[in-house]
Amino acid sequence: MMDRNPDSQETAMLAAMSKLTAPQVAFDISKAVMMWMGAYGYSKDALIEMGFRGIVSYLVGAEGAMNVMKLIIAKRLFQD
């Protein structure tokens, strides 16, 4: 879609939808991996723990990036 029409508002909306969905999917996957690993998954020795903290910081903070994606999607949906 980007190759066909990179300046399209629909393209921007689909990109925003992807950027909104990806962190939540990453959170769900990393949480499942940590549960599978048991107590070790929560220790500082496990690399998944660091990744999990990074994902949570993006979901919670990230300077409002997820809210910006929601605004882009809403603007496109209510424009028509």
C-alpha positions, 0 to 999 in steps of 0.5 A: 500500500505504501508503494502505491500511495504513500501519501494516502490518509488510508495508508496513515490510518493502517500504519497507525493501526499497526503501531497501536496493535503491535505493542499489545501483541508483544506484551501478550507474547512476552507475558506468555513466555514469562509464564512458561519460564516460571519464576526464572522469567521474572529474574534479572538473569532472564533476557525476557524480563528486560524485554517485558519491562521495555514493552510495559514502559511503551504501553504505559508511557512512551510520551502518549504515542498510543494516544496519538495513534488512536487520534490518527485512526479516529480522525480518519474514521470520522472524516468520511 
